[in-house]
Amino acid sequence: MGSGFSKMKKQRRQLEDQFAKMQEEMQNTEYKGVSGNGLVEVVLGGDKNLKSITIKPECVDPKDVEGLQDLISAAFSDAAKILDEQSPMSGMNPMDLL
């Protein structure tokens, strides 16, 4: 019984290490979302933190700030959706592996 428990502990530690490595890789990956046919581009890190926003000058209309806000929001949502779809950890919980 002792050796079986030790083996399980070792497997758990290996899975936890793999999970930590996947998390680190994911955080170093960038996901780009676009809206308005490329007028607005948002780049998110794997942790869903905003890395950058690029807005093309022709998109800026002082009379339509709300439209620009909508484009930024849509680009962010696009990037987040891509992140969720491409994430190797999508829906994964390390405890589920045990």
N, C-alpha and C positions, 0 to 999 in steps of 0.2 A: 504494500500500500504506500509506503514511503517513497519509493522510486516513481510511482505513478503520479503522486502529488508533485514531486520535484519536476517531473516532465511537463505537467500542466503549468506550473509556475514559469518554467522556462519558455513555453509556447506563448503564454500570456505576455511575458516581457518582450518577446520577439514581435508579437502583434502590436504592442504599444509602441515599440520603436519604429515599426513600419508606419503606423498611423501618424506618429510625430513627424517622420520624414515626409509623408504625403502632405501634411498640413504645411510644412515649411515650403515645399515645392509649390503648393497652391498659392501661398502668400507671395511668392516671387513671380507668379504668372500674372500677366496683364490681360484684361478683357476689354475690347473696344466695342462701344455701342454708337450707332449713328442715327440721325433723324433728319428729316427735311432734305432727302437726297444728298446727304453729306454736308449740309450747312452747319450742323452741330455734331461734334464728336466728343464722347466722354470715355475716359479710360479709367477702369477700376482695377484695384489690386485684388488678389484672390480673397482677401479678407473683406471685400466690398467697400474699402476705403477709396475715396475719390483721389485719383492720381493727377488727372488733368482734364481740362475742358478746352476745346478748340471751337471757336465761333468764327465763321467766315464773315468778312466785313459786309458783304451784300445781304446778310441776314439781319443786320442791325437796323431797325426802324424805330426811332424814338417814339413814334405814334403807336407802335404795336409791341410794347414791352411784354404784354401778356402772351403774345404769340411766341416770342423768344423764350419765355419761361416754359411754355408748353414743349417747345423743341428740346430744351435742356432736360426736362423731366422725361420725355420720351426716349432720348438718347441714354439717359441713366438706366431707365427700365430695360432698354434693349441690352445694355452691357450686363446688367444683373441677370437677365434671362439667359444670356449666353454663358455666363459664369456658372449658373446653376446647372445648365444642361451639360457643360463640358467638364465640370468638376469631377475628379475621380472619387471624391468623397461625398457626392450627392446622396443625401439620405443615409449616410453611413454613421454608425455609432460604434466606437471601438469595443464597447461592451457587448454588442450584438455578435461579435466574432468569437466570443468565448463560449 
